Amino acid sequence: MTTIEPGAVDPLAAERAARMTWARLVEPREDKGRPLIAEHGHLGALARVRHDPTLLGRAAVARLTAFDLSRELRAADLVEARVLIPGDPEWPLSLDDLALPPHCLWVRGPADLRAVTERSAAVVGARTASAYGRQLAAEISAGLAGRGFTIISGAAFGIDAAAHHGALAVDGLTVAALACGIDRAYPAAHTNLLKEILERGAVVTEMPPGSAPIRTRFLDRNRVIAALSLGTVVVEAGLRSGSLNTARHAAECGRYVGAVPGPVTSVTSAGTHELIRTREAELVTDAAEVAELLGVMGDDLAPARRGPDRPEDRLGRKERTLWEALPASRGAPLSRLVEATGMSASDVLQALGSLNLIGMAVRDRGGWRKPPEPKLEDTSP
Amino acid sequence: MTTIEPGAVDPLAAERAARMTWARLVEPREDKGRPLIAEHGHLGALARVRHDPTLLGRAAVARLTAFDLSRELRAADLVEARVLIPGDPEWPLSLDDLALPPHCLWVRGPADLRAVTERSAAVVGARTASAYGRQLAAEISAGLAGRGFTIISGAAFGIDAAAHHGALAVDGLTVAALACGIDRAYPAAHTNLLKEILERGAVVTEMPPGSAPIRTRFLDRNRVIAALSLGTVVVEAGLRSGSLNTARHAAECGRYVGAVPGPVTSVTSAGTHELIRTREAELVTDAAEVAELLGVMGDDLAPARRGPDRPEDRLGRKERTLWEALPASRGAPLSRLVEATGMSASDVLQALGSLNLIGMAVRDRGGWRKPPEPKLEDTSP
């Protein structure tokens, strides 16, 4: 494991400590420090900041001075979290697709994060989800988990929770990415859900222990969800839902984005409709379609959609034409059927005979009609 | 008017008679005769068929022999229908975009067909529509009619009827295109609807009087609906609904196609979802979006969608960060807020002062928290 255990030799110890320091010094997508890091690496950049405190500003320097590696390690140990950095076998290479990848990741749970995210889908959406949205999130997640996809989401109320539960319901793997420290259960009402996820899956965050889930960190977290998975499905989203932000991050790092439509009268579908309208997302309606979107070519093709078969589909061309011209009430005489169909009288008679044999034409008041059949069905061609 | 009235001189009389004959000889999209017509025109092609009866086959020749112009004119007169052909001022030029345009059109109603279809939308869909679909069809049609669009549909049960009714409800113009002869009211249950449409609008068909609405003629009719309008909106459609066929015809003659999504659990939305999925249609959710799709550039732009404003949107960056880190229950001490936000103690204190002033932070048990506010809202960023 990549946990830094007391006594174990960590070949990346210095780099790991430097990255953990950076996670304390700056917010994940803060510009400050990034040019330094890009030029000198995390360790080198840190040395430069120590040398010239003006580089990052007063507050960051105060945090740099206060940084205490052993305290950090204890905080992670306390919740049995490991700290991953690039170079660790468990570091998900997918994160390198981000413009600003996490400095490091705190991870809990038995799953190997790189392995389980190799075939994974993010299922996200509104917190104020409707029953429709929660049902679909659970169904799509269960369907994907059943096809071997790990479900990644944000453990929030509504769609996120339904997505995790859907995967858990079929004993699938699921990963929760948090916007707060690994030592926090957020939202508190989902403490048990997070425990369930931890039984076989993983909980991850790039925020150091003790960090609160504030707005910008949700946006930071969303890019981690997007990058960790092969694609993101937005199930329900209002026009300001954070899941739209996740979808855009997914598109930015070249991942597939799907969105589930709903009634246009539902405000919680306005965001998914907008994603589809603007071509930022593909419209998806079930797990099979999502699997096709995400899966390996040819491996996960959704079955083609077709309507139900109807008796008249099996008729020959002339029989079909006549059958359609037959009135549903009051029999029509032969002359009327000839005019109505444009067929010759002998063709009409022949077709009437065939239809009569299979019970699809009956005599009525000296003419012919369809058999009575009290059903309502969309029979438009 | 282009009606052939007794005694009036019709400069296109011979061509009109020839085209009315062709409408009796062949079905609208039948290949037979089309090469002859393309080469020699309707009149010339007819002369050739008279000369060589083998060109069209036995049944067509029988119909040619039986053709009786004065009887045809009487049948049209009986229902006060006029017969339009290319060259008439009322002939809609849009029909010329069809690969196989109608030979002629029977038209009833006071509207000038060319004029009223110049700014028009087809609103079509499933016969077995849901209440959701019918409501949307009526709303979208009313909204478009209110923006000066003529609503074109097929007078069928379900979406078609709701579309016509929506236009009528706002005193808008609407046109019904039939799959049967102009002397027939199909479906019979819509006799009154057709009468209402006829009061200000028009009813049209390319099928000669007496023709029954058989399957292939619905498909013929669908291409007329598609070509007559600037674009087609499919409101609800099963996977085999004829409205999908209308949508495809619309795309073929370069018209815009929109489709309204619905719950993925509804079979009557499976067809519209498929149209959107396959990029055959744009997703549309209301009349404004359809108007934008169909309207003149810049003239009919739909308002941009945005979510509601929230109090925290108006906060400064530090106040916002702190506000988000404030617990919703139990006050948190200063040290906790410093850790949670990554802000300096003095910044936290200053932001607390500002939030407290506007009632967005309150003291609680020696710490600070958000004011109690029992509401459920999607506040994810």
Interface residues (C-beta under 8 A of the other chain):
Chain A: R24 E27 R58 A59 A62 R63 A126 R127 T128 Y132 L136 A156 G158 G210 S211 A212 P213 I214 R215 T216 F218 L219 G238 L239 R240 S241 G242 S243 N245 V260 P261 G262 P263 V264 T265 T268 S269 A270 H273 E274 I276 R277 E282 L283 V284 T285 D286 E289 R305 R306 G307 P308 R320 T321 E324 A325 R336 L337 E339 A340 T341 G342 M343 S344 D347 L376 E377 D378 T379 S380 P381
Chain B: R24 E27 R58 A59 A62 R63 A126 R127 T128 Y132 L136 A156 G158 G210 S211 A212 P213 I214 R215 T216 F218 L219 G238 L239 R240 S241 G242 S243 N245 V260 P261 G262 P263 V264 T265 T268 S269 A270 H273 E274 I276 R277 E282 L283 V284 T285 D286 E289 R305 R306 G307 P308 R320 T321 E324 A325 R336 E339 A340 T341 G342 M343 S344 D347 L376 E377 D378 T379 S380 P381
